[in-house]
Amino acid sequence: MKIELRRITYNAALSQETSAYTADVYIDGELAFHARNQGTGGADFFHKVGRWTEMEVNQWLVANRPQQSFGKFTYDHDLEVEVGDLLARELERRRLKRLMRTFVVTIERGQIFQYPLRKRPADTIISAVLATNPDAIIVNGARDDLLRQALDIHLSQK
């Protein structure tokens, strides 16, 4: 079961205790739910529009995803947790894309580094980075798989 979010609308100004968002949840390429949260600390709301029920998806997630832990608490992976993880990943992807407008972002020694452009051409910064560390991987302008790799590294460091 491949679960993904599309048509994500996020509002940081309305996010008080939880993320204020709306999104469409697709399962195996089909629209399954409309999801939303008002950002005031309540649970996510899922409006069923496809053939799956929230209970069926939750049962599949419990059986196929590891339990999550937060401090000393552990909990089962359900649709709300899955959507929260996907939303956090998408928001970080957007932040990384914005960051690449004003910084050169690299992967070096398994970590993410950023070098400010400060109105200099990106090629100048990239050549300076590669001169000091030829093993650096430049994320700016790279393929999607490199962006995903940078995102994985960044999210694992949090």
N, C-alpha and C positions, 0 to 999 in steps of 0.2 A: 504494500500500500504506500504510494508516494503522495505525501501531503505537502502542499505548497500554498503560499499566500499570493494573491494578486490584487490589483487595485487597492493598494494600501494607502490610506489617508491617516496621517499622524499629526497631532496637534500638541506641541510641547507646552504651549501656554495653558491649555486646559488640563494637562496632566498634573494632578496634585499628588495622589498617593499611588496611583497606577497609571499606565500609559493610556491616554485618550486616543483611540483609533477606530477606524472601520476598515474591514478587509473582506475579500472573498476567499473562502477556503476551498481549494480544489483537491480532490482525491482522485488519483490516477487519471488526471486530465479532465475530470468532470466537476462542474460546480456542485459543491455539497452543502455549504453553509455560508450565510452572511454572518460575519463576526463583528462585534463592537464592544467597546468599553468606554464608559463616560469619564474615566480618569479620577474618580472620587474615592477609590479604594474598594469598590465592589468587584464582583466576579465578572468574567466575560460573558456576553450573551451570544448564543449561537442560534440562528434561525435556519432551520432545515429547509433546503430547497432541492436537494438531490436524493439519491436512493438510500444513502447511509443514515443511520440514526446516530446520535451522539453516543449512546450506550455501545453500539457495535464498534465504533471507532475507538472508544475508551478501552474496550475489551482487547482489541487488537494491539493497541499501544502498550497496555499492561503486559501482554504476552511477548511483545517484540522489542520493547525499549527497556533499558535498565532503570532501576529506581533512581530518583534524584535525591540529593541530600543538600541540606542547608543548615550549616552548623551541626548541631547534634540531632536534627530532625531528618527523617527520610520519608519520602512520599512517592506514590505511584505516578508514573508518567501518564497523563491523560491529555485530552484534546486542549484544555486550557494551558497546560504546561507546554505542549508542542507548539501551539500558536504563539505563546509568549517567547519561546526560543527562536522561532522563525521571525517574529517581529523584531526582536533584539538584533538578530543577525542582519536583517534588512536595514535597520536604522544605522548600524555600524558600517554597513557597506556604503550607504549614502554619505555618512560622515567621512569615510576614507576617500570617496570620490571628490568631495568638497575640499578635503585637505590637499589633494593632489593638484589643485589649482594654484596653491601658493607655496607648496613644499615639494621637494623630491622625496618620495617615499621608497625606502629600500628594505630588503631582507638581508640581514647580515648575522651570521653565526646563530641562526634560529631566532632572531629578534627583529622587531620592526624599528627602523630608524627614520627620522624625518629631518631634512635639511631645508631651511627657509630659502626661498628664491630671492626675496628682497629686491624685486624688479630687475634681477639678472636673468639672462636666458637659461632655461633649464639645461641645455646642453653644456654650459659652462660648469654648472654644479655637478652634473652627471659625470663629466670627465674628471673633475677633482675627486669625486667619491671613488671612481674606478681606479684612479691613480694611486690612492692610498689603500684601497681594498679591492683588488681585482675580482674577488669572489662575490662581491656584492651583487644582488639581483635587484634591478631597477623595476619598481612596480608601475611607475607612471607610463602610460601608453602601452602597457603590456597586455597580453591575452587575458581572457576571463579566468583561466585556471590559475594564473599567478595572482590575480586579485583575490580569488578564493583562498589560495594558500596564505596570503598575507592576512586575510580575515580570520582564518583558522588560528594562525599564530597569535594575532591580536586578541581574539576572544579567549584563547587558552591562558593568556597572561593575566586576565582579569580575575 
